[in-house]
Amino acid sequence: MSEDRSEWRRIGVIVPSSNTTVEPDFMRALPPGVTLYTARMFLAETTAEAERRMIYDYAPRAVTDLATVHPHVVAFACTSGGAVLGADGEAALIGNIARETGAFVVSTNDAVGRTIERLGGKRVAVLTPYVDELNRAIAAGLERRGLSVVHMAGLAMTDNFRIGNVTPREIVAFAERELAGRQFDLLFVSCTNFRAVEARAALMQRFGVPVVTSNQATIDAAFDAIGVAANWRAAAAA
């Protein structure tokens, strides 16, 4: 990496405070000359009420803090947080982040939707660690894009720190339980704190369809915005 920091491409990430997965996934994908800076929004529980508090009470400070590193692109890395706001609410949030940071902004939900549309899957199976109220918000966002959610299942977890401790092997086993024998064109594994990037290769091999994950889509969108390619080195599930 160049010693001249003016040549570095800076990625800013806004992430829930209890998320332990986003930074490791980004770091594995960082190419030379790209650096990562994060700001955190307080969140302990993955419920709709707690996520709204995170957005309205804690996100503004995270955005103000992150703006001071003058990022070239900012990723709002929270699938469920954006989903509970709805399309208009999330668009307003992204607009506010862009105005305050002066950066191009990508959201996980938009990145996921664009990736699914590019891959051409219409019948989508969705796996999450979430409770039903968040699953419904995720499904509604996909259906607004004209996609058909043919099966959705969640682990009903509300402790966000614990979500980050679910292993890639356990994610694959969850998929086996829920999806064996079902017909779908694409699998979306939601949540930026779910270690789905590490399980992705095994899931693609098992089900023979494209697999999109929250972090993989977000990282690719952020890197595309600054004109670099992700250096994916994430291991498949052991």
Backbone hydrogen bonds in HBPLUS format (Angstrom, degrees):
<---DONOR---> <-ACCEPTOR-->    atom                        ^
c    i                          cat <-CA-CA->   ^        H-A-AA   ^      H-
h    n   atom  resd res      DA  || num        DHA   H-A  angle D-A-AA Bond
n    s   type  num  typ     dist DA aas  dist angle  dist       angle   num
A0007-GLU N   A0004-ASP O   3.05 MM   3  5.88 166.7  2.06 123.4 127.6     1
A0008-TRP N   A0005-ARG O   3.08 MM   3  5.23 155.5  2.14 105.7 113.2     2
A0009-ARG N   A0033-GLY O   2.93 MM  24  6.28 163.1  1.96 155.9 161.3     3
A0035-THR N   A0009-ARG O   2.93 MM  26  6.24 160.2  1.97 153.8 159.2     4
A0072-HIS N   A0010-ARG O   2.85 MM  62  5.40 153.5  1.92 139.5 147.8     5
A0011-ILE N   A0035-THR O   2.87 MM  24  6.10 170.3  1.88 160.9 164.1     6
A0037-TYR N   A0011-ILE O   2.87 MM  26  6.19 150.2  1.96 165.8 170.6     7
A0012-GLY N   A0073-VAL O   2.84 MM  61  6.14 176.1  1.84 162.5 163.9     8
A0075-ALA N   A0012-GLY O   2.77 MM  63  6.24 153.8  1.84 151.8 158.7     9
A0013-VAL N   A0037-TYR O   2.82 MM  24  6.22 146.7  1.93 153.0 161.0    10
A0039-ALA N   A0013-VAL O   2.85 MM  26  6.30 149.4  1.94 163.1 169.9    11
A0014-ILE N   A0075-ALA O   2.91 MM  61  6.24 166.2  1.93 164.5 165.9    12
A0077-ALA N   A0014-ILE O   2.93 MM  63  5.87 151.9  2.01 156.4 165.3    13
A0015-VAL N   A0039-ALA O   3.00 MM  24  6.38 162.0  2.03 162.3 168.1    14
A0041-MET N   A0015-VAL O   2.95 MM  26  6.15 150.5  2.03 141.4 148.7    15
A0019-ASN N   A0016-PRO O   3.10 MM   3  5.47 165.2  2.13 117.6 120.4    16
A0017-SER N   A0041-MET O   2.59 MM  24  5.17 148.8  1.68 152.7 145.6    17
A0025-ASP N   A0021-THR O   3.10 MM   4  6.25 165.1  2.13 158.7 163.1    18
A0026-PHE N   A0022-VAL O   2.92 MM   4  6.16 166.0  1.94 161.0 165.1    19
A0027-MET N   A0023-GLU O   2.83 MM   4  5.95 165.8  1.85 158.6 162.9    20
A0028-ARG N   A0024-PRO O   3.05 MM   4  6.21 154.0  2.12 146.7 152.3    21
A0029-ALA N   A0026-PHE O   2.98 MM   3  5.20 131.9  2.22 101.3 114.9    22
A0030-LEU N   A0026-PHE O   3.04 MM   4  6.16 118.6  2.43 147.1 163.5    23
A0030-LEU N   A0027-MET O   3.40 MM   3  5.24 151.8  2.49  96.1 103.7    24
A0231-ASN N   A0029-ALA O   2.67 MM 202  4.38 167.8  1.69 139.7 135.3    25
A0160-ASN N   A0044-ALA O   3.09 MM 116  5.78 157.1  2.15 145.6 150.7    26
A0046-THR N   A0158-THR O   2.77 MM 112  4.59 149.1  1.86 119.2 129.8    27
A0051-GLU N   A0047-THR O   2.93 MM   4  6.09 156.5  1.98 153.9 161.0    28
A0052-ARG N   A0048-ALA O   3.00 MM   4  6.20 151.3  2.08 147.8 154.8    29
A0053-ARG N   A0049-GLU O   3.11 MM   4  6.41 158.2  2.16 147.7 153.5    30
A0054-MET N   A0050-ALA O   2.94 MM   4  6.20 154.3  2.01 144.0 151.4    31
A0055-ILE N   A0051-GLU O   3.04 MM   4  6.30 157.9  2.09 145.4 150.1    32
A0056-TYR N   A0052-ARG O   2.92 MM   4  6.13 175.0  1.92 160.4 161.0    33
A0057-ASP N   A0053-ARG O   2.74 MM   4  5.40 159.6  1.78 147.7 154.4    34
A0058-TYR N   A0054-MET O   3.07 MM   4  5.07 143.4  2.21 119.8 130.6    35
A0059-ALA N   A0054-MET O   2.87 MM   5  6.16 133.6  2.09 157.8 169.0    36
A0062-ALA N   A0058-TYR O   3.34 MM   4  6.63 162.0  2.38 150.7 155.9    37
A0063-VAL N   A0059-ALA O   2.94 MM   4  6.18 158.0  1.99 161.5 167.2    38
A0064-THR N   A0060-PRO O   3.05 MM   4  6.29 161.9  2.08 147.3 151.9    39
A0065-ASP N   A0061-ARG O   2.92 MM   4  6.13 162.4  1.95 153.5 158.0    40
A0066-LEU N   A0062-ALA O   2.93 MM   4  6.08 164.8  1.95 148.9 153.3    41
A0067-ALA N   A0063-VAL O   3.00 MM   4  6.12 148.9  2.10 148.7 156.3    42
A0068-THR N   A0065-ASP O   3.17 MM   3  5.77 151.2  2.26 111.8 119.3    43
A0069-VAL N   A0066-LEU O   3.16 MM   3  5.95 170.7  2.17 123.3 126.0    44
A0070-HIS N   A0067-ALA O   3.07 MM   3  5.34 163.2  2.10 113.1 117.3    45
A0074-VAL N   A0104-PHE O   2.81 MM  30  6.25 154.6  1.88 157.8 165.6    46
A0106-VAL N   A0074-VAL O   2.83 MM  32  6.29 158.1  1.88 160.3 167.8    47
A0076-PHE N   A0106-VAL O   2.82 MM  30  6.26 163.6  1.85 162.8 167.5    48
A0108-THR N   A0076-PHE O   3.16 MM  32  6.36 148.5  2.27 169.0 159.4    49
A0082-GLY N   A0078-CYS O   3.25 MM   4  6.30 163.1  2.28 144.2 147.9    50
A0083-ALA N   A0079-THR O   3.03 MM   4  6.21 154.0  2.10 144.6 152.8    51
A0084-VAL N   A0080-SER O   3.00 MM   4  6.17 156.7  2.06 154.6 157.1    52
A0085-LEU N   A0082-GLY O   3.19 MM   3  5.45 141.9  2.34 102.9 113.5    53
A0086-GLY N   A0083-ALA O   3.05 MM   3  5.32 146.4  2.17 106.2 115.9    54
A0090-GLU N   A0086-GLY O   2.91 MM   4  6.04 162.5  1.94 157.2 161.9    55
A0091-ALA N   A0087-ALA O   2.98 MM   4  6.09 155.6  2.04 143.9 151.2    56
A0092-ALA N   A0088-ASP O   2.99 MM   4  6.22 153.4  2.06 146.2 152.9    57
A0093-LEU N   A0089-GLY O   3.05 MM   4  6.29 155.3  2.11 142.9 149.6    58
A0094-ILE N   A0090-GLU O   2.89 MM   4  6.15 164.0  1.92 155.9 159.2    59
A0095-GLY N   A0091-ALA O   2.97 MM   4  6.15 155.2  2.03 144.0 151.0    60
A0096-ASN N   A0092-ALA O   2.99 MM   4  6.25 153.4  2.06 147.4 154.2    61
A0097-ILE N   A0093-LEU O   2.99 MM   4  6.31 158.7  2.04 152.5 158.1    62
A0098-ALA N   A0094-ILE O   2.95 MM   4  6.17 160.7  1.99 150.3 155.5    63
A0099-ARG N   A0095-GLY O   3.03 MM   4  6.25 159.0  2.07 147.6 152.8    64
A0100-GLU N   A0096-ASN O   3.04 MM   4  6.25 161.2  2.08 150.5 155.2    65
A0101-THR N   A0097-ILE O   2.93 MM   4  5.97 162.2  1.96 153.7 158.6    66
A0102-GLY N   A0098-ALA O   2.83 MM   4  5.37 141.7  1.98 138.7 147.8    67
A0111-ALA N   A0107-SER O   2.92 MM   4  6.07 163.0  1.95 154.5 160.1    68
A0112-VAL N   A0108-THR O   2.83 MM   4  6.01 161.3  1.86 156.0 160.6    69
A0113-GLY N   A0109-ASN O   2.95 MM   4  6.14 168.4  1.97 149.4 152.8    70
A0114-ARG N   A0110-ASP O   2.89 MM   4  6.05 165.9  1.91 153.4 156.9    71
A0115-THR N   A0111-ALA O   2.98 MM   4  6.10 153.5  2.05 143.0 150.7    72
A0116-ILE N   A0112-VAL O   2.93 MM   4  6.18 164.3  1.95 158.4 161.9    73
A0117-GLU N   A0113-GLY O   2.98 MM   4  6.18 162.4  2.01 148.9 154.1    74
A0118-ARG N   A0114-ARG O   2.90 MM   4  6.07 154.0  1.96 144.3 151.5    75
A0119-LEU N   A0115-THR O   2.99 MM   4  6.23 150.7  2.08 147.2 154.9    76
A0120-GLY N   A0116-ILE O   2.99 MM   4  6.23 127.5  2.27 141.4 155.4    77
A0120-GLY N   A0117-GLU O   3.23 MM   3  5.08 136.8  2.43  92.2 104.2    78
A0148-SER N   A0122-LYS O   2.87 MM  26  5.89 169.4  1.88 166.3 168.7    79
A0185-ASP N   A0123-ARG O   2.74 MM  62  5.15 151.7  1.81 140.2 150.2    80
A0186-LEU N   A0123-ARG O   3.33 MM  63  6.61 143.2  2.48 155.9 155.8    81
A0124-VAL N   A0148-SER O   2.76 MM  24  5.96 164.3  1.79 161.0 166.3    82
A0150-VAL N   A0124-VAL O   2.92 MM  26  5.81 138.4  2.10 133.6 146.2    83
A0125-ALA N   A0186-LEU O   2.97 MM  61  6.36 165.0  2.00 164.0 167.7    84
A0188-PHE N   A0125-ALA O   2.84 MM  63  6.19 168.4  1.85 167.4 170.7    85
A0126-VAL N   A0151-HIS O   2.81 MM  25  6.22 161.9  1.84 157.3 163.6    86
A0153-ALA N   A0126-VAL O   3.03 MM  27  6.52 149.5  2.12 153.4 162.6    87
A0127-LEU N   A0188-PHE O   2.99 MM  61  6.44 156.6  2.04 154.6 161.5    88
A0190-SER N   A0127-LEU O   2.87 MM  63  6.23 153.8  1.94 167.1 172.7    89
A0128-THR N   A0153-ALA O   2.96 MM  25  6.34 148.0  2.06 153.3 160.0    90
A0155-LEU N   A0128-THR O   3.09 MM  27  6.53 128.4  2.37 121.7 135.5    91
A0157-MET N   A0129-PRO O   2.87 MM  28  5.69 160.4  1.91 152.8 158.6    92
A0156-ALA N   A0130-TYR O   2.90 MM  26  4.85 141.0  2.05 132.1 122.4    93
A0134-LEU N   A0131-VAL O   3.19 MM   3  5.75 130.1  2.45 112.8 123.8    94
A0135-ASN N   A0131-VAL O   3.05 MM   4  6.32 156.6  2.11 149.6 156.9    95
A0136-ARG N   A0132-ASP O   2.89 MM   4  6.09 157.8  1.94 157.5 161.1    96
A0138-ILE N   A0134-LEU O   2.99 MM   4  6.30 158.5  2.03 153.4 159.0    97
A0139-ALA N   A0135-ASN O   2.90 MM   4  6.14 166.4  1.92 155.7 159.2    98
A0140-ALA N   A0136-ARG O   2.93 MM   4  6.08 157.6  1.98 145.5 151.8    99
A0141-GLY N   A0137-ALA O   3.15 MM   4  6.36 153.0  2.23 144.4 150.4   100
A0142-LEU N   A0138-ILE O   3.22 MM   4  6.57 153.7  2.29 149.0 155.5   101
A0143-GLU N   A0139-ALA O   2.90 MM   4  6.13 161.4  1.94 155.4 161.0   102
A0144-ARG N   A0140-ALA O   2.98 MM   4  6.14 143.1  2.12 143.5 152.4   103
A0145-ARG N   A0142-LEU O   3.02 MM   3  5.36 143.8  2.16 104.3 115.0   104
A0147-LEU N   A0142-LEU O   3.37 MM   5  5.71 157.7  2.42 142.6 138.9   105
A0146-GLY N   A0143-GLU O   2.93 MM   3  5.06 160.1  1.97 111.5 114.5   106
A0162-ARG N   A0159-ASP O   3.05 MM   3  5.41 119.3  2.43 105.7 120.0   107
A0163-ILE N   A0159-ASP O   3.14 MM   4  6.55 143.2  2.29 147.4 158.4   108
A0163-ILE N   A0160-ASN O   3.14 MM   3  5.02 122.9  2.48  92.0 106.5   109
A0165-ASN N   A0162-ARG O   2.92 MM   3  5.07 149.6  2.02 103.9 113.8   110
A0166-VAL N   A0163-ILE O   3.15 MM   3  5.58 168.3  2.17 114.1 117.8   111
A0170-GLU N   A0167-THR O   3.04 MM   3  5.13 118.6  2.43  98.4 113.2   112
A0171-ILE N   A0167-THR O   3.03 MM   4  6.42 147.3  2.14 149.1 158.8   113
A0172-VAL N   A0168-PRO O   3.02 MM   4  6.34 159.0  2.07 153.4 158.0   114
A0173-ALA N   A0169-ARG O   3.01 MM   4  6.29 155.8  2.07 145.1 152.0   115
A0174-PHE N   A0170-GLU O   2.90 MM   4  6.08 152.7  1.98 143.9 151.2   116
A0175-ALA N   A0171-ILE O   2.97 MM   4  6.26 156.6  2.02 148.3 154.3   117
A0176-GLU N   A0172-VAL O   2.93 MM   4  6.24 155.1  1.99 148.1 155.2   118
A0177-ARG N   A0173-ALA O   3.02 MM   4  6.32 158.6  2.07 149.6 154.2   119
A0178-GLU N   A0174-PHE O   3.09 MM   4  6.30 157.9  2.14 149.8 155.6   120
A0179-LEU N   A0175-ALA O   2.82 MM   4  5.62 157.9  1.86 157.0 161.3   121
A0180-ALA N   A0176-GLU O   3.34 MM   4  5.44 150.6  2.44 132.6 134.3   122
A0182-ARG N   A0179-LEU O   2.96 MM   3  5.31 169.0  1.98 135.6 136.8   123
A0187-LEU N   A0210-PRO O   3.03 MM  23  6.41 168.5  2.05 161.4 164.8   124
A0212-VAL N   A0187-LEU O   2.84 MM  25  6.26 161.7  1.87 162.0 168.2   125
A0189-VAL N   A0212-VAL O   2.88 MM  23  6.32 159.7  1.92 161.8 168.3   126
A0214-SER N   A0189-VAL O   3.31 MM  25  6.75 141.8  2.47 161.4 160.5   127
A0194-PHE N   A0191-CYS O   3.25 MM   3  5.35 166.9  2.26 107.3 110.6   128
A0199-ALA N   A0196-ALA O   3.02 MM   3  4.84 129.8  2.28  93.0 107.3   129
A0200-ARG N   A0196-ALA O   2.91 MM   4  5.83 117.4  2.32 145.5 160.4   130
A0200-ARG N   A0197-VAL O   3.34 MM   3  5.15 151.8  2.43  95.4 103.5   131
A0203-LEU N   A0199-ALA O   3.01 MM   4  6.20 153.6  2.08 154.9 163.4   132
A0204-MET N   A0200-ARG O   2.92 MM   4  6.17 159.9  1.96 157.3 162.1   133
A0205-GLN N   A0201-ALA O   3.03 MM   4  6.22 159.0  2.07 147.4 153.3   134
A0206-ARG N   A0202-ALA O   2.95 MM   4  6.08 155.4  2.01 143.3 150.2   135
A0207-PHE N   A0203-LEU O   2.98 MM   4  6.07 168.4  2.00 153.8 156.1   136
A0208-GLY N   A0204-MET O   2.81 MM   4  5.24 141.5  1.96 137.1 145.4   137
A0217-ALA N   A0213-THR O   3.03 MM   4  6.11 169.6  2.04 156.7 159.4   138
A0218-THR N   A0214-SER O   3.06 MM   4  6.16 157.8  2.11 144.0 150.8   139
A0219-ILE N   A0215-ASN O   2.85 MM   4  5.91 170.4  1.86 156.3 158.8   140
A0220-ASP N   A0216-GLN O   3.04 MM   4  6.14 166.5  2.06 146.6 150.8   141
A0221-ALA N   A0217-ALA O   3.01 MM   4  6.12 157.6  2.07 144.5 150.7   142
A0222-ALA N   A0218-THR O   2.92 MM   4  6.14 158.6  1.97 151.5 157.3   143
A0223-PHE N   A0219-ILE O   2.93 MM   4  6.13 164.5  1.96 155.7 159.7   144
A0224-ASP N   A0220-ASP O   2.88 MM   4  6.00 155.5  1.94 145.8 153.1   145
A0225-ALA N   A0221-ALA O   3.10 MM   4  6.25 146.6  2.21 139.9 148.0   146
A0226-ILE N   A0223-PHE O   3.13 MM   3  5.38 141.1  2.29 102.9 113.2   147
A0228-VAL N   A0223-PHE O   3.01 MM   5  5.23 174.2  2.01 143.6 142.9   148
A0227-GLY N   A0224-ASP O   3.13 MM   3  4.93 160.5  2.17 100.0 105.7   149
